[in-house]
């Protein structure tokens, strides 16, 4: 799918319910107000078998993908590259719903006038993912987490050569819950290595149930100082 255009959301695809599966698809040079490649309003979307979004753009966020609600799964081999999200979420903008990403890659994306160079996340779990060379005009070169309902886990990921002009060249966290574990950051205006012996956080199956912070297991809230320290130190990178 190439050169799709929409004055609304979803330059190539817009889904409002049901199950949508993309296998081995390439979505290129598409554009929209939100979700240059895809807009998920409701339902479930699965990205499988080397599906990629390349060179897509959105004026109001989500250069490749915009999520309003529903469930989005990004599986091994999924890639977003050279997408531009305008005010936020150069690669992915998540305003609602639940997102599970395993083995995904986001590279060379940008929020040219705002935050979240690669991803502005909501309730999401990222594991074994690679984010590199992404840029935010304001905060969060790779990840931006903002808002009291945001719940983001980053586990066994590599964040490399990302930058932000204000705060959080790798990860910026504002009034939200972010956990980074067993991950490495390099070339993001500093170098941070997250130790691998931190307490384990909810698994993807736990995330699907999406508890509120007050419902989290006791071990997840047992070390508030440690979580606060990791979040605030990352936002100063």
Backbone bond lengths (Angstrom), bond angles and torsions (degrees), N, CA, C in turn:
res aa  C-N    CA-C-N  psi(-1)  N-CA   C-N-CA  omega(-1)  CA-C   N-CA-C  phi
1 X - - - 1.461 - - 1.517 108.38 -
2 X 1.321 115.75 121.62 1.463 119.87 -175.67 1.522 111.46 -135.13
3 X 1.340 113.43 146.56 1.471 121.89 171.31 1.523 113.72 60.97
4 X 1.344 117.47 30.26 1.462 120.23 175.03 1.521 110.91 -73.29
5 X 1.317 117.26 146.05 1.459 121.90 -178.77 1.522 109.80 -136.72
6 X 1.346 115.26 140.11 1.461 120.38 176.35 1.520 109.02 -144.60
7 X 1.339 115.55 136.08 1.456 120.00 174.70 1.511 111.92 -78.02
8 X 1.342 117.02 -10.44 1.457 122.18 177.33 1.513 110.57 -108.33
9 X 1.321 117.06 -122.12 1.457 122.40 -178.44 1.530 110.33 -114.07
10 X 1.340 115.35 144.33 1.462 120.30 176.03 1.509 113.09 82.54
11 X 1.336 116.70 86.61 1.463 119.99 -178.19 1.515 113.95 -65.15
12 X 1.342 116.81 -34.42 1.464 120.98 179.03 1.521 111.55 -111.21
13 X 1.341 117.36 -43.08 1.466 121.96 -173.82 1.521 109.35 -137.47
14 X 1.330 115.43 137.95 1.462 121.26 170.32 1.517 107.40 -133.53
15 X 1.328 116.46 124.35 1.460 120.10 -178.22 1.521 109.84 -119.13
16 X 1.332 115.77 133.88 1.459 121.87 -175.77 1.525 112.61 -122.67
17 X 1.343 116.04 21.02 1.460 119.53 178.09 1.513 110.75 156.38
18 X 1.342 116.20 169.63 1.454 120.87 178.13 1.520 111.97 76.16
19 X 1.339 115.02 -162.28 1.463 122.68 -179.01 1.520 109.58 -117.17
20 X 1.330 116.71 126.36 1.462 122.64 176.24 1.518 108.07 -120.42
21 X 1.335 117.03 127.24 1.462 121.85 178.95 1.519 109.42 -122.11
22 X 1.332 116.65 127.53 1.455 122.11 175.67 1.524 108.72 -110.31
23 X 1.341 116.67 122.96 1.454 122.50 179.74 1.521 109.17 -123.53
24 X 1.312 116.16 120.75 1.455 120.31 176.58 1.514 114.15 60.83
25 X 1.319 117.03 31.20 1.478 121.19 -178.01 1.520 110.92 -95.95
26 X 1.332 115.73 148.09 1.459 122.15 173.39 1.519 108.71 -121.42
27 X 1.317 115.86 123.72 1.469 121.86 178.72 1.523 107.26 -116.04
28 X 1.338 116.71 116.73 1.458 121.25 -171.35 1.523 112.07 -129.12
29 X 1.335 113.85 143.17 1.469 122.22 169.58 1.526 112.65 52.46
30 X 1.313 116.35 40.43 1.461 120.66 176.53 1.527 109.51 -101.09
31 X 1.327 117.22 157.65 1.459 120.52 -174.62 1.520 111.01 -148.00
32 X 1.351 115.31 148.58 1.461 121.96 178.49 1.521 108.70 -161.58
33 X 1.322 115.74 176.83 1.456 119.69 174.87 1.530 110.04 -67.88
34 X 1.343 117.44 -48.89 1.457 123.43 171.74 1.523 108.18 -131.84
35 X 1.329 115.09 139.81 1.464 118.58 -179.74 1.505 111.66 71.47
36 X 1.329 116.68 73.46 1.462 119.77 -177.60 1.516 113.08 -55.45
37 X 1.342 116.56 -36.58 1.463 120.38 177.53 1.506 113.25 -99.74
38 X 1.346 116.62 -46.58 1.462 121.15 -174.06 1.523 111.09 -144.08
39 X 1.320 115.38 140.74 1.464 122.29 172.86 1.527 108.43 -121.30
40 X 1.334 115.79 121.58 1.466 121.71 178.08 1.525 108.13 -104.85
41 X 1.330 115.71 104.74 1.465 121.56 -179.58 1.524 110.38 -88.31
42 X 1.330 115.49 -41.82 1.462 121.56 -179.20 1.520 108.19 -162.59
43 X 1.333 116.97 152.92 1.455 120.52 179.22 1.516 111.09 107.82
44 X 1.336 115.76 -162.03 1.462 122.60 -178.38 1.518 109.78 -126.62
45 X 1.329 116.06 134.85 1.465 121.74 176.39 1.519 108.65 -125.84
46 X 1.358 116.49 127.74 1.454 123.34 176.61 1.517 108.84 -112.51
47 X 1.335 116.29 129.60 1.471 122.20 176.41 1.517 108.02 -108.39
48 X 1.337 117.84 115.47 1.456 121.65 -174.25 1.524 111.48 -130.76
49 X 1.334 115.08 162.28 1.469 123.59 166.33 1.526 113.57 50.44
50 X 1.335 114.82 67.63 1.454 121.62 171.02 1.533 114.15 63.27
51 X 1.286 118.03 31.58 1.466 120.48 173.52 1.520 109.29 -72.02
52 X 1.342 117.28 138.43 1.461 120.51 -177.06 1.524 112.03 -141.34
53 X 1.322 115.15 151.33 1.464 124.78 173.65 1.522 107.01 -119.61
54 X 1.322 116.40 121.82 1.460 120.57 -175.63 1.529 110.84 -130.49
55 X 1.320 116.11 130.51 1.465 120.79 172.42 1.509 115.07 64.21
56 X 1.338 117.82 27.99 1.465 120.63 177.78 1.529 110.35 -91.78
57 X 1.331 117.13 159.49 1.459 119.56 -177.78 1.528 111.23 -148.48
58 X 1.318 114.74 153.43 1.459 121.63 178.69 1.520 108.58 -143.79
59 X 1.302 117.47 135.57 1.460 121.08 -177.98 1.517 112.14 -69.57
60 X 1.333 116.64 -38.68 1.463 120.68 -170.31 1.523 113.01 -110.49
61 X 1.324 118.69 14.25 1.449 120.86 173.51 1.515 114.55 124.86
62 X 1.352 114.42 147.76 1.462 120.48 179.67 1.512 112.01 76.35
63 X 1.338 116.41 69.65 1.462 119.38 -178.02 1.507 113.17 -53.53
64 X 1.344 116.81 -41.35 1.458 121.37 177.53 1.522 111.21 -99.77
65 X 1.353 116.44 -49.86 1.463 121.20 -171.04 1.524 110.39 -136.43
66 X 1.319 115.12 136.66 1.460 121.83 171.48 1.519 108.82 -121.09
67 X 1.341 116.26 129.15 1.471 122.12 178.13 1.513 109.85 -113.57
68 X 1.317 115.75 124.15 1.459 120.81 173.74 1.528 110.71 -100.60
69 X 1.317 116.67 -36.98 1.472 122.84 178.91 1.525 107.36 -163.12
70 X 1.337 116.45 -175.70 1.460 120.35 176.59 1.519 112.35 90.19
71 X 1.350 115.01 -161.94 1.463 122.82 -179.05 1.519 108.96 -128.34
72 X 1.330 115.49 131.46 1.466 122.21 177.61 1.518 108.64 -124.07
73 X 1.358 116.53 126.34 1.457 121.57 175.86 1.519 109.10 -117.31
74 X 1.334 115.57 123.49 1.458 122.62 176.83 1.524 107.20 -108.36
75 X 1.326 116.67 111.71 1.457 120.31 -173.15 1.520 111.41 -101.55
76 X 1.335 116.23 170.85 1.460 122.59 -173.97 1.526 110.90 -50.51
77 X 1.315 115.55 134.10 1.457 121.28 -178.75 1.515 113.73 97.54
78 X 1.323 117.79 -12.55 1.467 120.51 178.31 1.531 109.49 -70.57
79 X 1.343 115.64 139.44 1.463 119.46 -178.40 1.522 111.85 -143.89
80 X 1.328 115.00 140.74 1.461 122.86 170.55 1.525 106.91 -121.28
81 X 1.331 117.36 129.22 1.462 119.71 -179.55 1.526 111.22 -141.23
82 X 1.317 114.78 141.14 1.463 123.82 172.71 1.532 112.43 53.71
83 X 1.325 115.02 41.62 1.462 119.73 175.82 1.522 109.79 -102.31
84 X 1.321 116.24 153.85 1.460 120.87 -174.38 1.521 109.55 -131.87
85 X 1.353 115.84 125.15 1.462 120.07 -171.23 1.510 116.34 -106.83
86 X 1.325 118.85 12.03 1.453 119.64 178.27 1.513 111.53 63.48
87 X 1.339 117.30 -114.15 1.458 120.19 -172.03 1.525 114.13 -76.94
88 X 1.350 119.51 -23.24 1.459 119.41 179.59 1.528 111.00 -168.61
89 X 1.341 113.71 149.45 1.459 119.01 177.30 1.509 113.44 67.87
90 X 1.337 116.54 73.12 1.460 119.12 -178.94 1.512 113.35 -57.88
91 X 1.335 117.16 -39.51 1.452 121.14 177.13 1.511 112.61 -99.94
92 X 1.351 115.86 -55.87 1.464 122.17 -176.17 1.526 109.63 -132.26
93 X 1.324 115.77 131.68 1.464 122.19 172.81 1.520 107.85 -118.29
94 X 1.331 115.75 121.54 1.464 120.82 -178.09 1.527 108.98 -118.11
95 X 1.319 116.50 107.03 1.460 121.77 176.70 1.527 112.43 -92.42
96 X 1.331 116.88 -17.22 1.461 121.05 -179.23 1.508 110.27 -166.77
97 X 1.334 116.53 -176.42 1.452 120.98 179.54 1.514 112.30 77.04
98 X 1.347 115.67 -166.02 1.460 122.87 -176.67 1.523 109.31 -131.26
99 X 1.325 115.76 136.85 1.454 121.04 -176.65 1.519 109.68 -127.13
100 X 1.348 116.16 129.95 1.458 123.06 175.20 1.526 108.27 -122.01
101 X 1.340 116.44 122.73 1.461 120.69 -179.21 1.522 109.10 -126.76
102 X 1.332 116.45 126.02 1.462 122.24 178.18 1.528 108.04 -129.85
103 X 1.332 116.81 117.05 1.452 120.81 177.27 1.513 114.67 72.78
104 X 1.333 118.00 23.24 1.467 121.35 -179.90 1.526 110.31 -85.95
105 X 1.338 115.36 158.28 1.462 122.26 178.94 1.521 109.49 -128.43
106 X 1.331 115.59 133.04 1.465 121.76 173.86 1.520 107.02 -127.57
107 X 1.332 117.55 121.68 1.454 120.49 -174.16 1.525 111.19 -138.59
108 X 1.334 114.85 138.90 1.470 123.06 172.69 1.524 112.79 56.65
109 X 1.330 116.69 42.11 1.465 120.99 174.74 1.525 109.35 -104.53
110 X 1.337 116.43 163.44 1.457 118.64 -176.61 1.522 111.85 -152.88
111 X 1.343 113.90 151.22 1.455 121.96 167.28 1.521 105.12 -109.72
112 X 1.307 116.42 96.46 1.458 121.02 -166.16 1.518 113.67 -69.58
113 X 1.345 117.18 -21.58 1.461 118.72 -179.89 1.521 112.02 -129.45
114 X 1.355 117.28 15.84 1.454 118.73 -176.15 1.509 113.22 -158.29
115 X 1.348 116.30 -140.84 1.459 122.50 -168.36 1.524 112.11 -117.35
116 X 1.348 114.67 162.65 1.458 120.69 178.93 1.510 112.16 73.92
117 X 1.345 116.22 71.29 1.461 119.51 -175.89 1.511 113.24 -56.42
118 X 1.343 116.95 -41.41 1.464 121.01 177.61 1.519 111.29 -101.80
119 X 1.342 116.38 -52.21 1.463 121.00 -170.32 1.523 110.34 -141.61
120 X 1.318 116.86 129.50 1.456 120.46 163.07 1.516 106.25 -107.58
121 X 1.329 116.00 113.04 1.452 120.19 -167.61 1.509 114.74 -101.36
122 X 1.332 115.05 156.80 1.452 123.15 172.46 1.515 108.20 -114.07
123 X 1.328 118.14 -111.49 1.456 122.70 176.43 1.527 107.50 -95.82
124 X 1.335 115.82 101.38 1.463 118.07 -170.82 1.522 112.05 -149.39
125 X 1.337 113.50 157.96 1.459 122.56 -179.76 1.527 107.21 -133.26
126 X 1.342 116.19 121.09 1.467 122.39 -179.49 1.514 108.27 -119.19
127 X 1.326 117.32 123.63 1.452 120.41 178.00 1.528 110.52 -136.72
128 X 1.337 114.96 140.83 1.471 122.91 179.44 1.523 111.13 54.58
129 X 1.306 116.22 37.26 1.467 121.47 -179.39 1.527 110.63 -103.74
130 X 1.319 115.72 158.23 1.459 122.45 178.08 1.525 109.78 -123.69
131 X 1.324 115.58 126.12 1.461 121.82 176.87 1.522 107.40 -126.05
132 X 1.324 117.40 124.15 1.462 119.07 -176.09 1.524 111.70 -146.31
133 X 1.335 114.08 149.82 1.468 123.30 171.71 1.527 112.45 56.95
134 X 1.321 116.54 37.06 1.461 120.89 178.11 1.528 109.77 -103.77
135 X 1.338 116.31 150.07 1.463 121.25 -171.69 1.521 110.04 -133.70
136 X 1.345 115.75 135.14 1.458 121.74 172.30 1.526 109.01 -116.81
137 X 1.301 116.38 136.13 1.457 120.34 178.71 1.530 110.95 -67.25
138 X 1.358 117.31 -28.99 1.458 119.97 -179.93 1.529 110.78 -117.15
139 X 1.345 118.92 -87.15 1.466 122.07 -172.61 1.531 112.39 -121.20
140 X 1.339 115.52 147.01 1.460 120.36 172.70 1.519 114.13 76.67
141 X 1.334 116.87 77.97 1.458 119.70 -179.24 1.510 113.34 -61.24
142 X 1.341 117.06 -39.69 1.465 121.24 177.09 1.524 110.33 -101.94
143 X 1.344 116.91 -60.41 1.467 122.10 -177.86 1.522 110.29 -121.52
144 X 1.326 115.30 139.48 1.453 121.69 168.20 1.525 108.07 -122.73
145 X 1.326 116.54 128.72 1.462 121.58 175.03 1.516 107.75 -123.74
146 X 1.318 116.54 121.47 1.455 119.89 -177.62 1.520 110.38 -144.71
147 X 1.321 116.57 143.26 1.461 121.19 179.56 1.512 112.44 102.21
148 X 1.324 116.41 143.62 1.449 121.64 -174.82 1.521 115.13 -63.84
149 X 1.329 119.03 -19.90 1.466 121.47 -178.85 1.528 112.33 -93.14
150 X 1.331 117.26 -1.83 1.454 121.07 -178.96 1.529 110.99 -76.15
151 X 1.342 115.60 137.83 1.461 122.09 -171.98 1.524 106.90 -147.38
152 X 1.340 117.90 91.96 1.467 122.16 -170.49 1.520 110.47 -118.54
153 X 1.345 115.80 129.61 1.464 122.30 173.73 1.526 108.79 -114.00
154 X 1.324 115.68 131.87 1.466 122.37 176.43 1.523 106.39 -122.89
155 X 1.331 117.34 113.51 1.464 121.92 -170.57 1.525 110.13 -133.15
156 X 1.337 116.61 126.54 1.467 122.72 178.03 1.531 111.55 57.00
157 X 1.308 115.43 40.42 1.474 120.56 -179.62 1.522 110.86 -108.53
158 X 1.326 115.78 160.19 1.452 122.57 174.45 1.527 108.65 -118.88
159 X 1.334 115.64 123.60 1.463 122.23 176.86 1.526 106.65 -115.69
160 X 1.316 116.35 118.83 1.465 119.70 -171.22 1.522 111.95 -134.03
161 X 1.328 115.24 135.36 1.468 123.20 170.97 1.520 112.86 53.75
162 X 1.344 116.79 39.62 1.461 120.80 174.53 1.523 109.35 -99.33
163 X 1.319 117.60 159.34 1.460 119.83 -177.01 1.513 111.26 -150.33
164 X 1.339 114.31 154.60 1.459 122.37 175.35 1.522 107.39 -141.83
165 X 1.320 116.82 144.70 1.455 119.71 -176.18 1.527 112.43 -77.54
166 X 1.334 118.42 -23.46 1.455 120.75 -179.84 1.527 110.99 -108.12
167 X 1.328 119.09 -82.84 1.451 120.82 -173.95 1.525 111.09 -132.07
168 X 1.333 114.09 145.58 1.456 120.20 174.11 1.505 113.32 75.34
169 X 1.342 117.15 70.86 1.464 118.80 178.48 1.522 111.59 -61.56
170 X 1.336 116.98 -28.42 1.463 121.03 175.18 1.526 110.49 -103.27
171 X 1.346 116.48 -59.56 1.465 121.51 -176.74 1.523 109.41 -134.80
172 X 1.320 116.94 131.45 1.456 122.18 172.82 1.519 109.07 -119.15
173 X 1.330 115.99 134.09 1.458 122.04 -173.51 1.522 108.88 -129.44
174 X 1.339 117.19 122.31 1.452 121.86 -179.67 1.533 109.29 -131.66
175 X 1.332 117.03 116.88 1.469 123.37 176.38 1.531 110.24 47.06
176 X 1.305 117.10 50.28 1.460 121.49 -175.86 1.522 108.83 -152.52
177 X 1.323 116.15 178.36 1.469 121.84 -178.35 1.524 108.99 -116.31
178 X 1.337 116.41 116.90 1.459 122.37 178.97 1.518 108.57 -130.88
179 X 1.327 116.57 133.53 1.458 121.51 175.22 1.522 108.38 -125.48
180 X 1.336 116.43 126.24 1.462 122.38 177.48 1.518 107.46 -116.28
181 X 1.333 116.69 124.73 1.455 121.62 -175.40 1.526 110.67 -136.67
182 X 1.349 115.04 141.73 1.474 121.74 172.36 1.514 111.37 49.17
183 X 1.328 116.54 37.33 1.463 121.55 -176.07 1.517 109.97 -121.94
184 X 1.327 115.71 161.50 1.455 120.32 -179.44 1.518 110.57 -129.78
185 X 1.334 115.23 139.38 1.456 121.97 176.57 1.516 108.74 -123.42
186 X 1.310 116.86 133.95 1.460 120.37 179.92 1.525 109.78 -144.16
187 X 1.308 114.49 145.28 1.458 120.18 176.99 1.510 114.15 67.66
188 X 1.346 117.37 17.78 1.468 121.48 179.66 1.524 108.94 -102.50
189 X 1.345 117.19 60.91 1.462 122.94 -176.12 1.527 110.61 52.52
190 X 1.303 116.12 37.62 1.460 122.29 -176.91 1.516 108.95 146.82
191 X 1.294 116.66 174.10 1.467 120.19 -177.95 1.518 108.14 -132.89
192 X 1.318 116.91 124.53 1.463 121.70 178.55 1.515 108.29 -128.94
193 X 1.296 115.74 131.67 1.472 119.97 174.34 1.516 107.96 -116.86
194 X 1.329 117.28 123.33 1.455 121.84 -178.75 1.527 109.11 -87.66
195 X 1.346 119.48 124.26 1.469 120.28 -178.12 1.517 112.21 -61.45
196 X 1.326 114.94 149.09 1.463 120.34 -176.03 1.519 112.98 -89.21
197 X 1.351 118.61 -1.15 1.458 120.08 -175.70 1.522 112.82 -102.38
198 X 1.344 117.50 19.27 1.452 119.46 175.93 1.523 110.07 -72.83
199 X 1.346 119.33 156.95 1.469 121.13 178.19 1.516 111.39 -58.23
200 X 1.309 116.57 140.20 1.454 121.03 -179.69 1.514 110.81 -68.03
201 X 1.323 116.50 141.78 1.445 122.09 178.68 1.528 109.29 -102.35
202 X 1.323 118.82 177.92 1.463 120.73 -174.95 1.520 113.19 -54.94
203 X 1.314 116.69 144.68 1.457 123.45 177.06 1.521 109.28 -79.62
204 X 1.352 118.57 170.08 1.467 120.02 176.80 1.519 113.10 -54.66
205 X 1.342 118.01 -36.38 1.462 118.64 178.82 1.522 111.07 -67.74
206 X 1.336 116.43 -34.93 1.463 119.31 174.88 1.523 110.26 -64.68
207 X 1.324 115.09 -39.85 1.465 119.17 -177.11 1.514 111.79 -63.77
208 X 1.317 117.56 -33.95 1.456 120.24 179.10 1.526 111.72 -59.32
209 X 1.318 116.05 -29.41 1.460 119.13 177.66 1.516 111.67 -81.52
210 X 1.347 116.18 -19.29 1.455 124.63 175.26 1.524 113.91 44.45
211 X 1.330 118.45 74.09 1.459 119.93 175.47 1.517 110.60 -70.61
212 X 1.299 115.63 156.11 1.451 119.73 171.14 1.522 107.75 -76.92
213 X 1.358 119.60 163.06 1.462 120.22 -179.57 1.518 113.31 -54.62
214 X 1.335 119.23 -34.33 1.460 121.67 -179.30 1.527 112.52 -70.75
215 X 1.358 116.66 -18.46 1.468 120.64 -179.05 1.521 113.01 -95.96
216 X 1.344 117.66 0.02 1.456 120.33 -174.23 1.524 110.68 -66.62
217 X 1.343 117.57 154.06 1.466 120.45 176.69 1.519 110.59 -58.04
218 X 1.331 115.53 154.19 1.455 119.46 -175.90 1.525 112.17 -59.14
219 X 1.344 117.64 -38.91 1.457 118.39 -177.51 1.510 111.83 -65.38
220 X 1.354 118.65 -23.64 1.458 119.75 -179.04 1.510 111.76 -74.61
221 X 1.315 118.15 -23.27 1.458 120.31 -179.07 1.519 111.93 -110.58
222 X 1.342 117.50 8.44 1.454 120.70 -173.99 1.515 113.09 -76.24
223 X 1.341 118.57 -18.00 1.440 121.07 -177.23 1.521 110.25 -129.16
224 X 1.321 118.32 66.37 1.457 120.55 -177.30 1.516 112.30 -61.94
225 X 1.358 117.58 -33.43 1.457 118.91 -179.19 1.520 111.25 -63.32
226 X 1.330 116.62 -41.97 1.456 120.33 -179.05 1.511 110.80 -63.34
227 X 1.330 118.91 -44.34 1.455 120.80 -179.54 1.514 111.14 -66.44
228 X 1.326 117.13 -41.26 1.468 120.17 -179.36 1.514 110.07 -64.02
229 X 1.326 117.03 -40.09 1.439 120.34 -178.99 1.525 111.18 -64.38
230 X 1.313 117.34 -44.96 1.461 118.86 -178.84 1.522 111.17 -64.50
231 X 1.322 116.89 -39.73 1.455 120.48 -178.89 1.513 111.26 -66.53
232 X 1.333 118.01 -48.24 1.461 120.32 -175.64 1.513 111.23 -70.15
233 X 1.345 117.64 -35.66 1.457 118.89 -179.29 1.517 110.65 -68.80
234 X 1.322 117.61 -36.41 1.449 119.56 178.58 1.511 111.24 -66.27
235 X 1.319 117.71 -37.63 1.467 119.74 -177.84 1.506 112.61 -69.00
236 X 1.363 117.31 -13.54 1.454 119.34 178.87 1.506 112.56 -96.78
237 X 1.312 119.07 0.72 1.467 121.05 -176.78 1.524 111.34 -58.99
